[in-house]
Amino acid sequence: MINQPEPVYSYTIPYYISHEGETDELFVSEKTYEKFLKSLEVEKVVLISGKLHPISSEYGEVTTTLFDQEKASIVIGTKDYQEYTNELLDIAIAQELEKVILTDKENFSRFLYGEETPDMIKMFIDDIQQTLEEIHIAKRLKKDGYRITAREQLLATDILANPVQWSAIRDLSPYENEHGLFLLTKLFFLVHVEESLFQQYKKQLQPHYPLLFVELEKLLKETKKLNLSTLKGREKALVKTLTKLRYINYVKKVSIKEIESFQLSMET
């Protein structure tokens, strides 16, 4: 198991679980609690259950952070909370806290799309922005002693359990189906963070889904030599990728000042 030997999760972080202001506690490791305290030094941080996601609870399954001018709202994914081990949830929370700590709101930006944007393009724009940021953060968490490798190995066990199944979509571009798109961004992440694990994926999946690796090579070529550890490098990688795919006209770059405040009812 990923959480063996069992670390100690005796520190608690409060988070909102109802619109009436009811709270519960998240049990985290000491180093994640230290990140929580550090995040409070640089930002107003509110943690909420995914059930309270300010846009829709449908978006609340995965742990993420919503930034506006006033605060950072860390959403504890309902699916993550139900399915993750203590260690996996601890890593997910640490990842978002690290994101808060590193975010410079003066230079903060997001590439947003309109509602008329095709669903698969929406998905890719969201996924690639998140992946570019997570590459940088995962490397930092590894240095802090978080077991990112073990987390990714656990996920690989499920994905690679039956590699032949991917033959069902072998003729579909990963940009045309959500399963292929998930694999594309996952492999892009692993190339930068867990090279040996990427090679395992390649060995088992390439015979069954060669088109996936053709598209991955194109994606890597567009972002080659760019420093993804810097905000400038990540933005350049994103723009180059969206331009190459002819998705750039679907997006608009917005600053933190252009993002409406996320209304959390328990704050009123």
NUKOL-707863 format. One line per 5 residues: for each residue x, z, y of C-alpha. Coordinates in nm, 2 decimals, always signed. Each point is the difference from the previous one (the first is absolute). Layout:
<nodes>
X Z Y | ...
</nodes>
This chain:
<nodes>
+0.00 +0.00 +0.00 | +0.11 -0.07 +0.35 | -0.04 +0.36 +0.11 | +0.21 +0.15 -0.28 | +0.19 +0.23 +0.05
-0.28 +0.13 +0.23 | +0.10 +0.04 +0.36 | -0.16 +0.28 +0.20 | -0.30 -0.10 +0.22 | -0.07 +0.33 +0.16
-0.01 -0.10 +0.36 | -0.34 -0.10 +0.15 | -0.12 -0.24 +0.26 | -0.36 +0.02 +0.12 | -0.21 -0.32 +0.02
-0.36 -0.07 +0.09 | -0.24 -0.07 -0.28 | -0.34 -0.01 +0.18 | -0.15 -0.11 +0.33 | -0.10 +0.36 +0.06
+0.37 +0.09 +0.03 | +0.04 +0.16 -0.34 | +0.36 -0.01 -0.12 | +0.19 +0.03 -0.32 | +0.37 +0.03 -0.08
+0.25 -0.25 -0.14 | +0.28 +0.15 -0.20 | +0.33 -0.16 +0.07 | +0.37 +0.06 -0.05 | +0.22 +0.19 +0.24
+0.17 -0.32 +0.13 | -0.34 -0.17 +0.06 | -0.12 +0.31 +0.19 | +0.31 -0.02 +0.21 | -0.09 -0.36 +0.09
-0.35 +0.12 +0.09 | +0.15 +0.25 +0.24 | +0.23 -0.26 +0.15 | -0.28 -0.25 +0.04 | -0.19 +0.26 +0.21
+0.29 +0.02 +0.24 | -0.03 -0.37 +0.09 | -0.37 -0.08 -0.04 | -0.35 +0.14 -0.03 | -0.07 -0.03 -0.37
-0.34 +0.02 -0.17 | -0.03 -0.02 -0.38 | -0.34 -0.11 -0.14 | -0.15 -0.08 -0.33 | -0.05 -0.37 -0.07
-0.37 +0.07 -0.01 | +0.02 +0.05 +0.38 | +0.19 -0.32 +0.08 | -0.12 -0.08 +0.35 | -0.06 -0.37 -0.07
-0.16 +0.04 -0.35 | +0.04 +0.21 -0.31 | +0.07 -0.33 -0.18 | +0.34 -0.01 +0.17 | +0.07 +0.36 -0.10
+0.12 -0.04 -0.36 | +0.37 -0.04 +0.09 | +0.21 +0.24 +0.20 | +0.09 -0.15 +0.34 | +0.04 +0.09 +0.37
-0.20 -0.12 +0.29 | +0.17 +0.01 +0.34 | -0.16 +0.00 +0.34 | +0.12 +0.13 +0.35 | -0.12 +0.35 -0.06
+0.10 +0.08 -0.36 | +0.10 -0.10 -0.35 | -0.27 +0.03 -0.26 | +0.13 +0.03 -0.35 | -0.26 -0.10 -0.25
+0.04 +0.15 -0.35 | -0.12 -0.27 -0.23 | -0.29 +0.11 -0.22 | +0.13 -0.21 -0.29 | +0.35 +0.13 +0.05
-0.13 +0.36 +0.00 | -0.19 -0.04 -0.32 | +0.25 -0.20 -0.20 | +0.35 +0.10 +0.12 | +0.21 +0.27 -0.15
+0.12 +0.28 +0.24 | +0.33 -0.18 +0.05 | -0.16 -0.34 +0.07 | -0.23 +0.15 +0.26 | +0.29 +0.19 +0.15
+0.19 -0.32 +0.04 | -0.30 -0.18 +0.15 | -0.04 +0.27 +0.26 | +0.37 +0.02 +0.08 | +0.00 -0.38 +0.05
-0.27 +0.03 +0.27 | +0.16 +0.29 +0.17 | +0.33 -0.19 +0.01 | -0.19 -0.29 +0.16 | -0.14 +0.24 +0.27
+0.35 +0.15 +0.06 | +0.16 -0.35 +0.04 | -0.27 -0.17 +0.21 | +0.09 -0.07 +0.36 | -0.33 -0.05 +0.17
+0.17 -0.16 +0.30 | +0.10 -0.29 -0.23 | -0.29 +0.03 -0.25 | -0.18 -0.32 -0.09 | -0.23 -0.14 -0.27
-0.10 -0.35 -0.09 | -0.38 -0.01 -0.02 | -0.24 -0.27 -0.11 | -0.35 -0.10 +0.08 | -0.30 +0.04 -0.23
-0.02 -0.38 -0.06 | +0.34 +0.01 -0.17 | -0.02 -0.08 -0.38 | +0.01 +0.30 -0.22 | +0.31 -0.09 -0.19
+0.19 -0.05 +0.33 | -0.13 +0.33 +0.13 | +0.13 +0.17 -0.31 | +0.35 -0.16 +0.03 | +0.03 +0.09 +0.36
-0.08 +0.36 -0.07 | +0.22 +0.02 -0.31 | +0.31 -0.17 +0.14 | -0.01 +0.22 +0.31 | -0.03 +0.31 -0.21
+0.26 -0.11 -0.25 | +0.26 -0.08 +0.27 | -0.05 +0.35 +0.14 | +0.01 +0.17 -0.35 | +0.33 -0.16 -0.09
+0.16 +0.18 +0.29 | -0.17 +0.33 -0.07 | +0.06 -0.01 -0.38 | +0.37 -0.03 +0.06 | -0.01 +0.31 +0.22
-0.20 +0.20 -0.24 | +0.24 -0.08 -0.29 | +0.28 +0.14 +0.21 | -0.21 +0.31 +0.05 | -0.03 +0.05 -0.38
-0.35 -0.14 -0.06 | -0.02 -0.18 -0.33 | -0.11 -0.34 +0.11 | +0.16 -0.16 -0.30 | -0.21 +0.21 -0.24
-0.32 -0.08 +0.20 | +0.07 -0.37 -0.03 | +0.09 +0.02 -0.37 | -0.33 +0.17 -0.07 | -0.19 -0.28 +0.17
+0.21 -0.26 -0.18 | -0.10 +0.15 -0.33 | -0.37 -0.09 +0.06 | +0.07 -0.34 +0.15 | +0.24 -0.11 -0.27
-0.19 +0.15 -0.29 | -0.14 -0.35 -0.08 | +0.19 -0.27 +0.19 | -0.18 -0.28 -0.18 | -0.32 +0.08 +0.19
+0.16 -0.15 +0.31 | -0.01 -0.34 -0.16 | -0.37 -0.01 +0.09 | +0.10 -0.06 +0.37 | +0.32 -0.19 -0.06
-0.13 -0.31 +0.18 | -0.13 +0.19 +0.30 | +0.21 +0.07 +0.31 | +0.04 +0.37 +0.05 | -0.14 -0.07 +0.35
-0.33 -0.11 -0.17 | -0.08 +0.31 -0.20 | +0.03 +0.38 +0.07 | +0.18 +0.08 -0.33 | +0.27 -0.26 +0.07
+0.03 +0.12 +0.36 | +0.04 +0.36 -0.11 | +0.29 -0.11 -0.23 | +0.16 -0.21 +0.27 | +0.02 +0.28 +0.25
+0.10 +0.25 -0.27 | +0.29 -0.22 -0.11 | +0.11 -0.05 +0.36 | +0.01 +0.38 +0.04 | +0.20 +0.04 -0.32
+0.26 -0.26 +0.08 | +0.09 +0.21 +0.31 | -0.04 +0.35 -0.15 | +0.03 -0.01 -0.38 | +0.19 -0.31 -0.11
+0.05 +0.10 -0.36 | -0.38 +0.06 -0.04 | -0.06 -0.34 +0.16 | +0.21 -0.16 -0.27 | -0.22 +0.16 -0.26
-0.31 -0.15 +0.16 | +0.17 -0.34 +0.02 | +0.11 +0.00 -0.36 | -0.35 +0.08 -0.13 | -0.23 -0.18 +0.25
+0.18 -0.32 +0.09 | -0.07 -0.18 -0.33 | -0.37 +0.07 +0.05 | -0.04 -0.04 +0.38 | +0.29 -0.22 +0.12
-0.18 -0.10 +0.32 | +0.01 +0.37 +0.12 | +0.38 -0.01 +0.00 | +0.01 -0.34 +0.17 | -0.20 +0.14 +0.29
+0.20 +0.32 +0.00 | +0.32 -0.20 +0.05 | -0.15 -0.18 +0.30 | -0.11 +0.34 +0.15 | +0.35 +0.14 -0.05
+0.16 -0.30 +0.15 | -0.20 +0.04 +0.32 | +0.10 +0.36 +0.04 | +0.36 -0.03 -0.12 | +0.27 +0.16 +0.22
-0.26 +0.19 +0.21 | +0.05 +0.37 +0.04 | -0.32 +0.15 -0.13 | +0.12 +0.35 +0.11 | -0.07 -0.09 +0.36
-0.33 -0.05 +0.17 | +0.13 -0.33 +0.15 | +0.12 -0.12 -0.35 | -0.34 +0.08 -0.16 | -0.19 -0.17 +0.28
+0.22 -0.31 -0.03 | -0.05 -0.01 -0.38 | -0.38 +0.02 +0.05 | -0.01 -0.27 +0.26 | +0.22 -0.24 -0.20
-0.21 +0.06 -0.31 | -0.34 -0.05 +0.17 | +0.13 -0.31 +0.18 | +0.13 -0.15 -0.33 | -0.34 +0.06 -0.16
-0.18 -0.13 +0.30 | -0.18 +0.33 +0.04 | +0.15 +0.08 +0.34 | -0.31 -0.14 +0.19 | -0.22 +0.25 -0.18
+0.18 +0.30 +0.16 | +0.04 +0.17 +0.33 | +0.28 +0.24 +0.08 | -0.14 +0.32 +0.17 | +0.17 +0.30 +0.14
-0.12 +0.36 -0.04 | -0.17 -0.02 +0.33 | -0.23 -0.28 -0.13 | -0.11 +0.20 -0.31 | -0.32 +0.19 +0.05
+0.00 +0.37 -0.08 | -0.11 +0.08 -0.35 | -0.30 +0.23 +0.03 | +0.01 +0.29 -0.24 | -0.33 +0.18 +0.02
+0.14 +0.34 -0.09 | +0.20 -0.01 +0.33 | -0.31 -0.01 +0.22
</nodes>
